Amino acid sequence: MKRIFLFLVTNIAVLVVISVILSLLGLNTADGSMGSVLAASAVVGFSGSIVSLLMSKSVAKHSVGAKVITQPNNETEAWLVQTVENQARQWNLKTPEVAIYQSPEPNAFATGASKNNSLVAVSTGLMQSMTRDEVEAVLAHEMAHVGNGDMVTLTLIQGVVNTFVIFFARIIASLVAQGRDGEESNSGAYIAVYMILQAVFGFLASIIVMWFSRQREYRADAGAAKLVGAPKMIAALHRLKGGGSQLPSEMMAMGIASEEKDSWLSTHPSLDNRIARLKNLQ
């Protein structure tokens, strides 16, 4: 409820600020069309993000062929479920669904519509290439994502930036397409400018989203270190070096690691930077 309240307050504040700025710039209209454009932009901007969040578990399972462990078939599966249960208890959360998917690459991810409706999945490659201590650290990292509410927060941030990408692209395109009488006179120009600006603004907005994605990885590493100890998390990150990732592109941000080097569009910090940050916590 706190997260929803903060979300509503933030968006109301954004609407007020934008209205004031538009009035000062003389761009506000008496008939409220600016407000209508902003409202429509918000609907479009948030709809896709929210639908993606609500469908995230089912899409993730389908994308990688993850099988949820409803009844452990062996000791390894029983250990996985028990470990996640113990970690969820430490976060005071409902135990997420625990799943395994077939992949030779070591990876894991967490997703879900809320803290108490989530999924934690690991690849067979991760289970085969890591020690139990290292797997425990990876699970703690994913549980930190769940406990921190990262899936919801990332969705809200994506929705906000989507809204402003659409809003400013529409406003600028309308100004460009206006004739001398102030009426839109060139629909072709409007569409062309709108599409170009949406692509440009979308690229710039993705830098903000990816920055947040990298910061949440640092926080999840710190959460794992607090839960199981920094040495275990450091060892797990060392093991991931050179492991690569075979997650679908739309799920790259969910994985335990992806890009090898930092960049403005990286979903994850480099493993070396993450290890260095953890060493500073010891």
Kinemage of the C-alpha trace (Angstrom):
@kinemage 1
@onewidth
@group {chain A} dominant
@subgroup {mainchain}
@vectorlist {calphas} color= white
{ca met a 1} P 0.000 0.000 0.000
{ca lys a 2} L 2.860 2.398 0.781
{ca arg a 3} L 4.327 1.843 -2.701
{ca ile a 4} L 0.944 2.454 -4.350
{ca phe a 5} L 0.380 5.595 -2.249
{ca leu a 6} L 3.797 6.989 -3.170
{ca phe a 7} L 3.126 6.163 -6.817
{ca leu a 8} L -0.172 8.052 -6.806
{ca val a 9} L 1.288 11.054 -4.976
{ca thr a 10} L 4.258 11.178 -7.358
{ca asn a 11} L 2.055 11.126 -10.431
{ca ile a 12} L -0.299 13.781 -9.041
{ca ala a 13} L 2.748 15.950 -8.321
{ca val a 14} L 4.011 15.376 -11.860
{ca leu a 15} L 0.659 16.421 -13.315
{ca val a 16} L 0.658 19.611 -11.225
{ca val a 17} L 4.236 20.497 -12.154
{ca ile a 18} L 3.624 19.907 -15.865
{ca ser a 19} L 0.455 22.022 -15.754
{ca val a 20} L 2.323 24.886 -14.088
{ca ile a 21} L 5.198 24.672 -16.595
{ca leu a 22} L 2.794 24.639 -19.549
{ca ser a 23} L 0.962 27.652 -18.160
{ca leu a 24} L 4.202 29.585 -17.685
{ca leu a 25} L 5.254 28.763 -21.228
{ca gly a 26} L 1.886 29.728 -22.601
{ca leu a 27} L 1.304 26.263 -23.999
{ca asn a 28} L -1.728 25.440 -21.870
{ca thr a 29} L -5.076 25.730 -23.580
{ca ala a 30} L -8.364 26.860 -22.201
{ca asp a 31} L -10.177 23.741 -23.318
{ca gly a 32} L -7.842 21.482 -21.372
{ca ser a 33} L -6.454 19.727 -24.437
{ca met a 34} L -2.974 19.623 -22.892
{ca gly a 35} L -4.392 17.773 -19.913
{ca ser a 36} L -6.161 15.399 -22.255
{ca val a 37} L -2.934 14.694 -24.129
{ca leu a 38} L -1.095 14.060 -20.857
{ca ala a 39} L -3.864 11.788 -19.567
{ca ala a 40} L -3.949 9.837 -22.824
{ca ser a 41} L -0.153 9.576 -22.778
{ca ala a 42} L -0.269 8.198 -19.228
{ca val a 43} L -2.847 5.589 -20.199
{ca val a 44} L -0.709 4.450 -23.123
{ca gly a 45} L 2.552 4.753 -21.178
{ca phe a 46} L 1.435 2.701 -18.204
{ca ser a 47} L -0.822 0.180 -19.914
{ca gly a 48} L 1.970 -1.800 -21.543
{ca ser a 49} L 4.162 -1.761 -18.423
{ca ile a 50} L 1.370 -2.864 -16.109
{ca val a 51} L 0.168 -5.612 -18.441
{ca ser a 52} L 3.754 -6.845 -18.761
{ca leu a 53} L 4.089 -6.919 -14.971
{ca leu a 54} L 0.848 -8.830 -14.485
{ca met a 55} L 1.852 -11.368 -17.135
{ca ser a 56} L 5.516 -11.540 -16.129
{ca lys a 57} L 5.402 -14.922 -14.393
{ca ser a 58} L 3.526 -16.742 -17.106
{ca val a 59} L 5.587 -15.118 -19.874
{ca ala a 60} L 8.853 -15.953 -18.086
{ca lys a 61} L 7.859 -19.575 -17.588
{ca his a 62} L 6.870 -19.932 -21.223
{ca ser a 63} L 9.945 -18.110 -22.563
{ca val a 64} L 12.477 -20.413 -20.922
{ca gly a 65} L 10.330 -23.499 -20.367
{ca ala a 66} L 10.613 -23.220 -16.587
{ca lys a 67} L 9.006 -26.006 -14.558
{ca val a 68} L 7.652 -24.986 -11.165
{ca ile a 69} L 8.575 -27.413 -8.384
{ca thr a 70} L 5.228 -28.310 -6.844
{ca gln a 71} L 6.482 -31.595 -5.400
{ca pro a 72} L 10.276 -32.089 -5.223
{ca asn a 73} L 11.386 -35.111 -7.241
{ca asn a 74} L 14.834 -35.340 -5.693
{ca glu a 75} L 17.056 -34.013 -2.931
{ca thr a 76} L 18.323 -31.117 -5.037
{ca glu a 77} L 14.838 -29.822 -5.743
{ca ala a 78} L 13.898 -30.233 -2.083
{ca trp a 79} L 16.981 -28.230 -1.075
{ca leu a 80} L 16.107 -25.478 -3.559
{ca val a 81} L 12.568 -25.106 -2.248
{ca gln a 82} L 13.697 -25.217 1.379
{ca thr a 83} L 16.389 -22.594 0.784
{ca val a 84} L 13.953 -20.195 -0.875
{ca glu a 85} L 11.415 -20.815 1.905
{ca asn a 86} L 14.005 -19.943 4.552
{ca gln a 87} L 15.058 -16.784 2.738
{ca ala a 88} L 11.455 -15.686 2.162
{ca arg a 89} L 10.828 -16.143 5.873
{ca gln a 90} L 13.711 -13.801 6.642
{ca trp a 91} L 12.069 -11.210 4.383
{ca asn a 92} L 8.664 -11.876 6.011
{ca leu a 93} L 7.252 -12.778 2.610
{ca lys a 94} L 5.167 -15.550 1.128
{ca thr a 95} L 7.428 -18.151 -0.465
{ca pro a 96} L 7.741 -17.515 -4.224
{ca glu a 97} L 7.162 -20.240 -6.754
{ca val a 98} L 10.467 -22.044 -7.312
{ca ala a 99} L 11.289 -23.295 -10.792
{ca ile a 100} L 14.102 -24.903 -12.797
{ca tyr a 101} L 14.645 -24.485 -16.530
{ca gln a 102} L 16.914 -26.323 -18.934
{ca ser a 103} L 19.918 -24.270 -20.057
{ca pro a 104} L 23.660 -24.977 -20.029
{ca glu a 105} L 24.348 -21.332 -19.138
{ca pro a 106} L 24.420 -20.460 -15.419
{ca asn a 107} L 21.608 -17.997 -14.752
{ca ala a 108} L 18.681 -17.242 -12.490
{ca phe a 109} L 15.906 -14.678 -12.343
{ca ala a 110} L 13.028 -13.423 -10.239
{ca thr a 111} L 9.797 -11.869 -11.450
{ca gly a 112} L 6.185 -11.425 -10.429
{ca ala a 113} L 3.413 -8.877 -9.987
{ca ser a 114} L 4.112 -8.293 -6.279
{ca lys a 115} L 6.354 -9.293 -3.397
{ca asn a 116} L 3.946 -12.046 -2.389
{ca asn a 117} L 3.177 -13.228 -5.912
{ca ser a 118} L 6.579 -13.934 -7.372
{ca leu a 119} L 8.722 -16.541 -9.075
{ca val a 120} L 12.365 -17.492 -8.561
{ca ala a 121} L 13.884 -19.679 -11.275
{ca val a 122} L 17.347 -21.154 -11.783
{ca ser a 123} L 18.929 -22.838 -14.783
{ca thr a 124} L 20.243 -26.391 -14.765
{ca gly a 125} L 23.592 -24.938 -15.830
{ca leu a 126} L 23.763 -22.858 -12.667
{ca met a 127} L 22.926 -25.833 -10.490
{ca gln a 128} L 25.610 -27.933 -12.158
{ca ser a 129} L 28.387 -25.336 -12.193
{ca met a 130} L 28.053 -23.849 -8.705
{ca thr a 131} L 28.510 -25.091 -5.174
{ca arg a 132} L 25.564 -25.072 -2.816
{ca asp a 133} L 26.944 -21.977 -1.055
{ca glu a 134} L 27.135 -20.150 -4.389
{ca val a 135} L 23.638 -21.215 -5.413
{ca glu a 136} L 22.377 -20.081 -2.012
{ca ala a 137} L 23.912 -16.655 -2.670
{ca val a 138} L 22.288 -16.434 -6.109
{ca leu a 139} L 18.913 -17.334 -4.592
{ca ala a 140} L 19.468 -14.676 -1.912
{ca his a 141} L 20.187 -12.133 -4.655
{ca glu a 142} L 16.925 -12.994 -6.409
{ca met a 143} L 15.024 -12.903 -3.105
{ca ala a 144} L 16.474 -9.442 -2.506
{ca his a 145} L 14.935 -8.354 -5.824
{ca val a 146} L 11.604 -9.714 -4.593
{ca gly a 147} L 11.949 -8.215 -1.123
{ca asn a 148} L 12.954 -4.817 -2.507
{ca gly a 149} L 9.930 -4.785 -4.808
{ca asp a 150} L 12.176 -4.236 -7.817
{ca met a 151} L 9.744 -5.651 -10.366
{ca val a 152} L 6.991 -3.203 -9.372
{ca thr a 153} L 9.352 -0.237 -9.050
{ca leu a 154} L 10.881 -0.869 -12.470
{ca thr a 155} L 7.385 -1.074 -13.961
{ca leu a 156} L 6.401 2.268 -12.425
{ca ile a 157} L 9.585 3.948 -13.643
{ca gln a 158} L 9.059 2.531 -17.127
{ca gly a 159} L 5.479 3.763 -17.095
{ca val a 160} L 6.503 7.288 -16.060
{ca val a 161} L 9.187 7.618 -18.736
{ca asn a 162} L 6.862 6.116 -21.348
{ca thr a 163} L 4.255 8.742 -20.456
{ca phe a 164} L 6.626 11.638 -20.950
{ca val a 165} L 8.101 10.169 -24.121
{ca ile a 166} L 4.628 10.007 -25.655
{ca phe a 167} L 3.503 13.338 -24.226
{ca phe a 168} L 6.416 15.459 -25.400
{ca ala a 169} L 6.567 13.684 -28.763
{ca arg a 170} L 2.891 14.512 -29.345
{ca ile a 171} L 3.189 18.128 -28.208
{ca ile a 172} L 6.269 18.908 -30.297
{ca ala a 173} L 4.861 17.081 -33.329
{ca ser a 174} L 1.639 19.117 -33.040
{ca leu a 175} L 3.591 22.387 -32.924
{ca val a 176} L 5.615 21.383 -35.977
{ca ala a 177} L 2.483 20.412 -37.931
{ca gln a 178} L 0.534 23.578 -37.081
{ca gly a 179} L -0.320 26.062 -39.779
{ca arg a 180} L -0.358 29.834 -39.422
{ca asp a 181} L -3.856 29.762 -38.010
{ca gly a 182} L -2.745 27.473 -35.165
{ca glu a 183} L -4.644 24.502 -36.505
{ca glu a 184} L -2.943 21.224 -37.421
{ca ser a 185} L -2.465 21.454 -41.171
{ca asn a 186} L -0.148 18.603 -42.074
{ca ser a 187} L -1.027 15.213 -40.683
{ca gly a 188} L 1.832 13.586 -42.582
{ca ala a 189} L 4.358 15.896 -40.921
{ca tyr a 190} L 2.781 15.221 -37.537
{ca ile a 191} L 3.091 11.452 -37.913
{ca ala a 192} L 6.661 11.624 -39.213
{ca val a 193} L 7.867 13.987 -36.476
{ca tyr a 194} L 5.985 12.063 -33.795
{ca met a 195} L 7.555 8.748 -34.793
{ca ile a 196} L 11.061 10.235 -34.944
{ca leu a 197} L 10.717 12.019 -31.591
{ca gln a 198} L 9.248 8.952 -29.920
{ca ala a 199} L 12.266 6.928 -31.032
{ca val a 200} L 14.735 9.616 -29.891
{ca phe a 201} L 13.021 10.311 -26.575
{ca gly a 202} L 12.525 6.582 -26.019
{ca phe a 203} L 16.253 6.007 -26.418
{ca leu a 204} L 17.062 8.804 -23.958
{ca ala a 205} L 14.457 7.487 -21.502
{ca ser a 206} L 15.943 3.994 -21.676
{ca ile a 207} L 19.180 5.423 -20.251
{ca ile a 208} L 17.250 6.360 -17.104
{ca val a 209} L 15.596 2.946 -16.864
{ca met a 210} L 18.891 1.102 -17.376
{ca trp a 211} L 20.587 3.256 -14.724
{ca phe a 212} L 17.942 2.168 -12.251
{ca ser a 213} L 18.331 -1.445 -13.361
{ca arg a 214} L 22.062 -1.330 -12.589
{ca gln a 215} L 21.455 0.259 -9.191
{ca arg a 216} L 18.963 -2.429 -8.241
{ca glu a 217} L 21.586 -5.087 -9.015
{ca tyr a 218} L 23.953 -3.465 -6.526
{ca arg a 219} L 21.160 -3.375 -3.947
{ca ala a 220} L 20.280 -7.017 -4.579
{ca asp a 221} L 23.945 -7.999 -4.176
{ca ala a 222} L 24.040 -6.110 -0.878
{ca gly a 223} L 20.809 -7.803 0.207
{ca ala a 224} L 22.276 -11.210 -0.586
{ca ala a 225} L 25.454 -10.358 1.327
{ca lys a 226} L 23.343 -9.417 4.343
{ca leu a 227} L 21.374 -12.652 4.087
{ca val a 228} L 24.140 -15.203 3.441
{ca gly a 229} L 27.407 -13.266 3.711
{ca ala a 230} L 29.457 -11.299 1.198
{ca pro a 231} L 32.026 -14.089 0.579
{ca lys a 232} L 29.340 -16.405 -0.822
{ca met a 233} L 27.983 -13.717 -3.144
{ca ile a 234} L 31.484 -12.770 -4.290
{ca ala a 235} L 32.246 -16.422 -5.028
{ca ala a 236} L 29.016 -16.751 -7.043
{ca leu a 237} L 29.824 -13.668 -9.127
{ca his a 238} L 33.338 -14.965 -9.813
{ca arg a 239} L 31.794 -18.231 -10.996
{ca leu a 240} L 29.545 -16.343 -13.423
{ca lys a 241} L 32.456 -14.785 -15.289
{ca gly a 242} L 32.441 -15.929 -18.887
{ca gly a 243} L 29.180 -17.793 -18.338
{ca gly a 244} L 27.162 -15.751 -20.808
{ca ser a 245} L 23.378 -15.679 -20.896
{ca gln a 246} L 20.745 -17.338 -23.057
{ca leu a 247} L 17.735 -15.548 -21.622
{ca pro a 248} L 15.408 -13.993 -24.205
{ca ser a 249} L 16.177 -10.329 -24.865
{ca glu a 250} L 13.020 -9.153 -23.091
{ca met a 251} L 14.161 -10.986 -19.948
{ca met a 252} L 17.797 -9.879 -19.872
{ca ala a 253} L 17.163 -7.423 -17.044
{ca met a 254} L 15.796 -10.272 -14.895
{ca gly a 255} L 18.908 -12.452 -15.025
{ca ile a 256} L 21.664 -12.662 -12.440
{ca ala a 257} L 24.187 -11.204 -14.929
{ca ser a 258} L 24.379 -10.155 -18.570
{ca glu a 259} L 26.694 -7.581 -20.087
{ca glu a 260} L 30.406 -7.908 -19.409
{ca lys a 261} L 31.091 -4.154 -19.461
{ca asp a 262} L 29.284 -1.147 -18.057
{ca ser a 263} L 27.544 1.165 -20.496
{ca trp a 264} L 24.630 3.602 -20.397
{ca leu a 265} L 22.381 0.889 -21.813
{ca ser a 266} L 23.601 -2.017 -19.664
{ca thr a 267} L 20.953 -3.736 -17.571
{ca his a 268} L 23.642 -4.943 -15.130
{ca pro a 269} L 26.906 -3.520 -13.805
{ca ser a 270} L 29.997 -5.457 -14.793
{ca leu a 271} L 30.788 -8.433 -12.600
{ca asp a 272} L 34.103 -6.839 -11.604
{ca asn a 273} L 32.339 -3.701 -10.388
{ca arg a 274} L 29.792 -5.745 -8.471
{ca ile a 275} L 32.545 -7.778 -6.821
{ca ala a 276} L 34.449 -4.602 -5.922
{ca arg a 277} L 31.308 -3.094 -4.371
{ca leu a 278} L 30.753 -6.230 -2.276
{ca lys a 279} L 34.365 -6.256 -1.085
{ca asn a 280} L 33.836 -2.751 0.246
{ca leu a 281} L 30.987 -4.103 2.379
{ca gln a 282} L 33.230 -6.622 4.150
